[in-house]
Amino acid sequence: QVQLVESGGGLVQPGGSLRLSCVASTSILSIDVMGWYRQAPGKQRESVAVISRGGSTNYADSVKGRFTISRDNAKNTVYLQMNSLKPEDTAVYYCGGKVFGTPQSWGQGTQVTVSS
């Protein structure tokens, strides 16, 4: 039920960096879990990084040490800082929000392409 809008995707060379932003229509402190997910062609959607209402975080092993999820509560915004990007990071990245007891909310997705 919460509306989410992602931005910040684009084309970047291997080793480069991007920062994705996700703006929520309500206070992110009212959302139990927010996160970033990605789906590459021919592959299933996977969790990349999540942050709980209390601020705890979890990362996929494939991005640990390279990606950082953070938030600005005053701006109702969650960020994904992506460093040392690899071609295998190429995917559509989706912002997701979960309020326990209600359906998962999804943004429209933003394309990230890592290629030389």
N, C-alpha and C positions, 0 to 999 in steps of 0.2 A: 504493500500500500504506500510505502514511502517512495518518492521519485528520486532517482539518482542519475546524474549526468557526468560522464567522463570526458576528459580532454587531455591533450598533451602527447598523443601518439604521433608517429611519423617515421621517417626513414633515417637510420643512423648507421654509421660504419661499425664493424666489429671493434670492441674496446671502448666505444663511446658510451654516452650517458643520456638518459631521458628522465623526466619527472612527470608522472601521471597525476591528475587531480580528479577527485570525485566529490561533487557537491550534492548534499542531501537536502530534501525539502523540509526536513524537520531537524531538531537538535540531534546530533549524533550520539549524545549521551542518553537518548531515549532508545537507541538501537543496541541490542545485546551484543551482536558481533557484526563487524564490518570487515570486508576483505577484498582482495584482488584475485581474480581467477583468469585463466587464459585457455584458449582453444586454438590449436593449430589445425590446418587442413588434414582430414583423415584421422584425427586423434580426438580423444574424449576431453571434455573440459576438466581442468585440474585446478586445485587450490594453489596459489602462489604465496600469499601472505595474508594473515588475518590479525585483527586487533579487537580485543574485547572491550566492553564498556569500562571495565576497570583499568584498561591500559596494557594488559598482558598481550604478548605477540607470539606468533608461530610462523615459521617459514618452511617452505618446501626445501628438501635437501639440495635440490638443483640450483637454488638461488641464494642459499644461505651464505652470508659474507659479501654478497654483491648487491642485494636489494634491501631496502629499508622501508617499512611502512610507518607512517606517522599521521598525526591529526592536528587540526586547529579547531578546537571546539567552538570558538567564537565565530568562525566562518562556516561551520557545519561542513567541513571539508576533510577528507582523508587523502593522503598522498602516497605514492609509491615512487621512491627514488631508485632508479635502476642504473647501476654502474657496471663497467666491464662487460658490456653486452656481447652476447655470442649469437651466431646465426640461429642456433636452436632455440633462442628466446623469441623468434619470430612467431607471432600469433595475434589473434584478436584478444585484447585484454578487457575484462568486464569488472565493473565494480558491483559488489553484492552486499546486501544488508539483511540481517535476520533479527526480527523481533520474535522471541520465543512464543509459540502458540499461534503465530500467523505465518502466511506464506512468505518464502524468500522473495526479496525485491532485487531486480537487476537493472543496471544501466544498459544503454544501447550498444556499448562496446566501442573501443578505439583501436585502430590497427597499429601495431608496432612491427616494423620490418628492419631487420639487422642484416645488412648486406653491403659488400664493397662494390 
